[in-house]
Amino acid sequence: MAAYTAATDYAVPTGDYVTEWLEENDVSQAELARRMGVSGKHVSKLISGAALTPDVATKLALVTGIPSRIWLGWEATYRADVARLSLSEQLAAHRSVVELFPLAHLRKLGVVTASLRKPGVVALELFAFFGVASIGALERCVTRQAVAYRQGLAHPVDEHALATWLRIGELEANAEAGELSAYDENGLRELLPQLRALSANPQPNFGQELVARLARVGVQLIYVPEVKGARVYGATRWLQGRPVIALTLRGRTDGQFWFTLFHEIGHVLLHKDAEAHVHSVDAQGPVNPAEVEANHFAGTTLIPTEYERFLATLRSKQDVRKFAAAIGVSPGIVVGRLWHDRIWDFKNGQDLCMRLHFSEDD
C-alpha cells in the first residue's frame, strides 16, 4: 500500500548548492556574476534564497556544467519542501483530530510513520492515505462513510476506524482489479448454488477459490482484516463500475463468514448504487431497509424458506449435522441460524463451527 513520504523535515535552498559549487571550484561570487553576465547583487540574492528562474538556471548551467534541469529540480524541491513544512506547521494545531484515527493500525501498514510529536506530519500522512488536502475534507471522509452505518447499532462504532477500514479496502480493491471480468449478473445468480455448496466441504484454500470464482462473473472479493473499533463484518461498494465485496473475519466462525458473504452478494444483486453498504450483526431496532433485504437474501439462500420450519425441531448436535448435510451447507451455518433465531443458546453448538483465520496469521 503506497504511503506518503516526507524525505526531510527541513528545506535546502538552491543557493546552498550554488555556494557549494563556489567553494569546490574556488570561485568567488563576483567572478560567478561576471561569468553569468549578471550583477553581483543578483548572485547574492540567489544565494540568500531568492527564486531561481529558468533564465538564470540556463546561465548557471553554462558556467557550472550542471544541467539547468538539475538546478530547476533543486529549486522545485526547495519550494515544495517550504510549502510542505509550512502546511505541516499549520496542521499541528489539529492534533486532536489526528488522534481520533487508528494510528497504531496504520503504522503497522506503513501508512503512518511519524510520531505524534509531529502531529502536522501525521496529518499529511492521513491526507495522502485518504486522498484529501484539508482537515475539513478528512473529517468529511469519516462522516460520509458512517452516517448510515451507525444507525440502530447496539454498540458504539468508532467512525474513524470504520472510515479507515473502508479506505484500506478501496485502495486494495483498486490495486488488485486488473484481472477482473465484466460484471455478469446472470452469471452471479447461476454461481450461487456452487458457492453455497462450498460451505459444506471447504478446502484449505477455499478463500482464494471464492475470489477466483467471483472474479469470473465480475465481482471482486477482497479480505481486509478488521480495524479495532469498526465492528464490521463486511461491506459492498461499486468502484469504477464494478461491485467490490470486502470481508473481515469478525467472529471467525464459518457460519458468520458465509452469512456475511451472501449478505454482501445480496447487496450486489439488489442494490446497484454508489452507497457503501456496511454489515454488522450488532444492529437492533430500525435499520436501513437495504440491510434488511440483504439479510433476508442471505438467510433464505443459505437455508431456503421451505426448510425453516425444521429448525425448531433440531435438539442435538447430531440433528444439526444431519440437517446441514440434507440441505447441503455446513453445520456452522445452521448453528448460526439457531443462535440468531434464539432457538439455541449461544454457548451450545460452538464445536460445530469451523474457525477461520487469515493466511498471514500463520
Secondary structure as UniProt FT lines:
FT   HELIX           14..25
FT   HELIX           29..36
FT   HELIX           40..47
FT   TURN            48..49
FT   HELIX           54..64
FT   HELIX           68..91
FT   HELIX           92..94
FT   HELIX           95..98
FT   TURN            99..100
FT   HELIX           103..108
FT   TURN            109..110
FT   TURN            116..117
FT   HELIX           119..130
FT   HELIX           135..146
FT   TURN            147..152
FT   HELIX           159..175
FT   TURN            178..179
FT   HELIX           185..198
FT   TURN            199..200
FT   TURN            204..205
FT   HELIX           206..215
FT   TURN            216..218
FT   STRAND          220..223
FT   TURN            228..229
FT   STRAND          234..239
FT   TURN            240..241
FT   STRAND          242..247
FT   TURN            250..251
FT   HELIX           254..270
FT   STRAND          277..279
FT   TURN            281..282
FT   HELIX           289..302
FT   HELIX           305..313
FT   HELIX           317..327
FT   HELIX           331..340
FT   TURN            341..342
FT   TURN            346..349
FT   HELIX           350..352
FT   HELIX           359..361
//
